[in-house]
């Protein structure tokens, strides 16, 4: 991700690598000036359950020179995390330090949510016990119920409750992640839901996922297809902690609007 503008004296680009509970942030810095820049330092801060462990080292950049520095960040939960900060540097011709603010870098919650299986009874028990609920109204350009369900499941790694999916992940597939093929297969095997999708204007589906931190995430999707073809309804997310409920809700809000055109 581009962290500064191309016209800024120091151009900074970020590459974020996820290793379970740790994030490695690689920062490419390029001196875009004709001057030697001394004490070039990226100062980072975090928001959410992120803790900066190793800060980037300060460097000196000759005109046009580029260099890579690294930072290590520890992740404690699936609460949406943001990395932000600024880059400072000194010119021989200037008495004071100069500073450029960096663009924010958002940590993707999907890296920490894995598909998991749960039965109907356990789901109902958790649903009644969990205190945190986040309700998202459906607002989408998709006009097919099955397509909308596929889209939400694929973008949240959430599986249908009561349907244990035992298929071996495809070669090259990420562990714990749902592929488009996985989601289609789940919906095909859920005969009752598939029949409702085909014959009814109202469908309700329960979904479940678990974070790598052991947090349970429950969702109830209630969808109604209106006479004009539009979809309405809501997604209710429940969890034991507020962070994952809010983060999943934010993700659903973003991805449901990000689809152009209803039919595929």
N, C-alpha and C positions, 0 to 999 in steps of 0.2 A: 504494500500500500504506500502511496505517495504521501509523505508526511509534511513536506514543504513545497513551495512553488518552484517551478523551473527557473524563474528569474531571481530567486532568493540567493544571497551570497553563498550559503551552504545548502546544497540540495540533500535531503534525507529521504531514504526509502526504507520501509520496514518489511521484514519477512518473519512471520510468526509461526513457530513450530510447536506442536502440542505433543508432550510426552507424559501421558497420564496426568499426574498431579502437578507437573512442572511445565512451564512455558519457557521456551528459549526465543528471545527476540534478537534477530540479527538486524543491524542498522547499517546501511550503506550510506556513507557521507562523501560528497563530492564538493570540492572547492571550485565555485563557479567564477571566482574573481582572478584578477591578475596579481594579487598580493598573497604573500605567505600568511596563513592564518594560524595563530598560536593558541594553545589551550582550548581547542575545539572540544566542547563537552556537551553531551546530551543529558539533560536533567529530566528524569522521569518521575511521575507520580501515578498512583493507581486509585481507582474507585471501585467499591464492591469488595468481595472476599478475595482480593489479590494482594500478595505481599512481595515487594521487591527484595530479592535476596542478593543479587550481584548487580551493581550499577555499571554502566558503560565507562570505560577508561577515557581520559582526556588524551587528545592527539594533536599533532601539528601537521597541517596540510599545505603543501606547496601549491602554487597556482595550477589548477586543473587536476590536481591529485585526488584520488579516491581511496577510501579505506573503510574496512568493515570493523565495527565494534559490536559487542554482545552484552545482553542483560539477561538475568535469570529471574523468573517470577514464579512464586508458589501459589497454587490455586487451592482454596479451602472448601468451596461449594459451587453450586450451579447458578448462584446469583450473577446476573449480568455484570460483567467486568469491563471497565474502561481504562485504557492506558493513555496518559496525556503528558505534556511537558513542553520543554523548549530547548533550543540549542544556543549556547553562548560561545563566543570566540573573540579573539583580540587581534587587532591589526597594529603593525609597528607604527603606522602613521596616526593612529588614534589613541587617545589617552584612556578612554573608557572602553569597557566591554560592550560588545553588541549582542543583540538577542533576537531570535526568531521563534515565534510560537509554533509548535507542531500541531498537525491535525490529530484529532482523537482516533484511537485504535480500539475497536470493540472486539471483545473475545466472544467467539461463537459458542452459544450454549449447547449446540448440537454435538460438539466435540466431547461433551461430558454426559450425554444421555444415551443409554443403550437400550435396545429392544429387550423385553423381558416378558415372561408369562405369568398370569395370575388367574385363579378361578373366580367364578361369579360370587361365591360366598365370601371369600377373602376381600374382594372388591367392595361388596356392600358393607362389610364390617369397617374397612378403612374409610369408606365414604362417610359413614356416620360419625367416625371418630375424628377425622382431620378437621382442624379449625380454619385453615386458610383456604379461601375460595376466590377465584378470579373469573369473572364472567366477561366473555368477549362476544359481541354481536357479530353475526355473519354479515360481511359486506364484501362481496366478491363478484368478479366478472364471469366466473364459471357458472354454467346453467345446467349442469348434470350432477346429480347427487353422488353417483359413483366416482366421478372424476374429482369432485371436491374432497371426498373422503380419502381417496388415494393421495391427493396432493398434501393434505394435512398430515396423514400418517407418515408419508415419506419425509416431510420436513420437520417432524418432531420425533421420529424413531419410535412412535407409539403403536402398540399391537392391539388387536381386538381381544377383549377380555373373554376368557373361557376357551379360546382357540389356541392350542399349543402347536406352534409351527416348528417342525423338526427338520425341515430341509437343510442340507449342508450348504453353507454359504458358497457362492461362486468363487472361482479362483480369482484372486486379486481384490475381492470385496473386503471392505474394512470390517474388522471384528465388531460385532454389536450394532452394526448399521443396517438399516433396511434399504434394500434396493427397490427400484420400481417393479421389478419382477416379483420380489418377495411380497410386496403390498398387493399386487394383482392376484397372486396365488392365495393369500389370506382371505381376500374378499370372495374369491371363487369358492373356497372351502366353507365359508360362512353362509350356508344355503339360505337360512332364515333371513339374514340381512339382505342377501342378494335378491330374494323374492320381494322383500319390501321395497327395495330400490326400483325394481321393475314394475311393481303394481300399485304402490302407494305414493301419495303426495307428501307423506310425513314419515321420516326415518329417525330413529334414535339409536346411537351406538356408544358403547362404553370402551374406552381405550386405557392402556396402561404402559408405563415405561419406568425405568429405574436409572438413577444417576450412578456414576462410578464411585460416588461418596455414600451410596446406600440410601439415597432419598427416593421415596416412592412418589410417583406422579400419576394422578388419576384424571381422566377427562370424560365428560359426557357431552356428546355432540348431538344436538337436536336440530334437524334440518326439515324445512317445509318448502316444497316447490309451489310457487304461486301460479295462478292461471296464466300470467303473462310470461312464464318461463324462468323468472328470477328466483334465486334461492334466498331464504330468510331463516332466522333461527338464532341459536347461540351455542357457544362452547363454554362449558363450565369446567374449570380446572381446580382440583383440590389437592392439597399436600399438607404435610406436617409442619413444613417451614415456609415462610413467606417468599423467600428468594426464588425458589424453583417455580412457584405458582405465578409470580410476576414475570419471570424471565420467559417461561413458556407462553404466557399470554402475549407478551410483546412480540415473540417470534411469530405466533399465529396471526396476530394483527398485521404484521409486515408481509408474510408470505401469501396470505389469502388475497391481498390487494395486488400482489406482484405478478399475477397471471393475466396475460392479455388474451382475450378471446375465450369463450366458454367451452366450445366443443373441441375435441381432439380427433 
